[in-house]
Amino acid sequence: MSFNRESLTHDTRSKRPKVESTRLMHGSPQQQLEIEKLQEQFRVSDETLDNILHSFEDEIKAGLAAQSENAPHQNDLKMIPSYVTGYPTGNEKGTYLALEISGVDIYVCQVKLKGEGGKLAINQYQYKIPDHLTAGDDICVLIDYVADCVADFQRRIGSGHHTVYSMAISVGFAVRQTGLNRGTILALEHGFEFPNAVGCDAVELFHSRFHAKGLGVKIVAIANDAVCTLLAHAYQHPSTRIGIVHCAGTNCAYYDKVSNMGKFLSQHPQESSIQRDMIINTEWCTFHLNTLPMTEYDRLLDRESNNRGIHIFEKMTTGMYLGEIVRQVLISFVDRHVLSFDVSDEDCLLRIPYHFDTSYMYVCEADDNWETLEDTRVVLEEMCKIGETTLADREIVKKVCEFIGHRAAALLGAATASIVKYIVECGVGAGKEEGFAISISGDVYKDYPSFHPRVCETLKALIPDEVASRLSVGIVKHSRIVGAAIVAMMAEKMDQQHQVEI
């Protein structure tokens, strides 16, 4: 388990994120003018950041509140209860299992919690779902294969036949969660097609097939990716209150007081955990509102997407889309002769949507060989197969990546700041005096060198100094599957507490 933690110390000399220089070392006055115009399009003003901050806060509160019949407004933030209450201490012990289905990959993991302030040991195996098991008439065929993978995993690690282990599952299906270990499958995604799966209870579906196979497994929870990120960090750092996933998609989970959850309480009038704190899944990928500073390139991307008009925040900030925004800009610059290279050749890949991968941005931004910008040349000429490029072309591409990457980080920082401010104002868990931690996972954070510092710059600028000085950020690797096992532990812990209360 690997964490990269840093304190969010506040620099009072800078109240907003630094802006990249638009000055080109190479290029014509016309190219200089165009790059300045582009930077202005992707610049996030102080006013916009403040508006996003307040809009997020308003959506948080509206999403939690009990809605009256006369309030037809549909909230952007879903604010879904995770049903996980309480906090890990890092002293819990036990052996737990986790299952994750991510696309056609199956991950099975055993986590041994050793206590002693968060010590743990991990065993994990990965399996592939064969193509012929991605569609059919009966979902049980797929679940049986998953069960076989779990059985193989238990044989590999020498799991005892007479021991029943608690397991949490994290699946890439759309699930409406109605309890810690209850959730109805709404749709299958990522190329899966089994008509009889829709409407099934996910936990019961897996548990019944596992039982039929004689597996010593009890599924005790459904685990959300952001919830897993939060808990994976919290077991070793109990002051963690926020978990963020930022990779191809984005999501955030955080602790809130059950007493603040009017909608949840109206649906569960007998809820006994009203004095406790529960993890909320915001599903902030769906945030839209007019406060987001969309450009002509964002609107073009949205129009050409397969989910037009939704998930705008995700489209402006995540690894799935950032490279495509860059590509749209580069095509526009080529068509307007701002860039000199040729994309008309049939072998050129830049004309193909989504071919400019977000990982190319990492390479271009990190290219500091100003005499040749060789890494940027490799991306353009060898990876995208465009014509010969000039040094001015490469510098402009580098700048485009910087502007778009900086905006994405600023937007994510503003969203994170809104959650931080809400938690502090509501006094959830460790508050302003004690401080707390944020855990973040995802390829964009792990692989994009400049992304995390930019997020922190925005976050520091938007929260009070006394809060920033007590806030730490941890980048978590391999968190989702490990966090799912910790969700299983929390489910067991909650059940024991419930038994004591009875």
Number of C-alpha atoms within 10 A of each C-alpha: 14 11 18 12 14 12 14 19 17 22 13 10 6 12 14 18 24 11 13 12 11 19 12 17 12 16 17 12 10 11 19 18 14 16 22 15 13 18 20 13 17 19 18 20 14 14 10 16 23 15 16 22 22 18 19 26 19 15 21 21 17 21 21 24 17 17 15 8 6 6 8 8 8 11 18 21 22 20 26 18 23 24 22 21 23 17 21 23 16 20 14 18 15 14 19 25 30 30 26 22 20 14 16 16 12 18 20 26 23 24 22 18 22 16 16 13 14 20 16 19 12 14 14 16 15 13 15 14 16 11 10 8 17 17 15 15 11 14 20 17 16 19 18 17 15 23 21 16 21 25 19 14 21 19 12 11 12 9 15 11 11 8 10 13 20 22 28 29 25 22 18 16 19 14 21 16 20 14 13 20 21 17 20 20 19 16 17 17 11 11 10 18 18 18 14 12 19 18 14 15 20 23 21 15 16 19 19 15 19 22 13 11 13 12 20 18 19 18 22 23 29 27 29 24 25 30 28 26 31 32 30 30 34 25 24 21 21 19 22 28 28 29 32 25 26 22 19 17 18 25 20 27 30 25 26 24 20 23 14 16 21 17 17 18 19 13 10 10 9 9 12 12 16 16 10 16 21 23 27 26 23 25 18 23 23 20 23 19 15 10 17 18 19 14 14 11 18 18 16 12 19 19 12 10 13 9 10 12 12 16 19 21 23 25 25 27 26 24 24 18 23 25 24 23 24 25 25 20 19 21 16 14 18 15 13 10 13 22 21 16 16 16 19 12 11 9 12 18 20 22 19 11 15 18 15 25 20 24 16 21 25 22 19 25 21 16 18 14 10 12 7 15 20 16 17 28 23 16 20 25 16 14 17 21 18 22 17 14 16 16 18 20 24 25 22 24 24 21 23 25 23 24 22 24 26 25 24 24 25 26 25 26 25 28 25 24 26 22 22 26 19 18 22 17 11 12 13 18 21 16 18 21 10 11 19 24 26 25 29 26 27 23 15 23 21 17 14 19 14 17 21 19 15 22 24 26 23 25 27 27 22 24 17 13 16 13 21 24 17 18 23 19 21 20 22 26 20 14 26 26 28 30 28 32 32 31 31 29 26 21 25 17 17 16 13 12 11 12 9 8 8 6
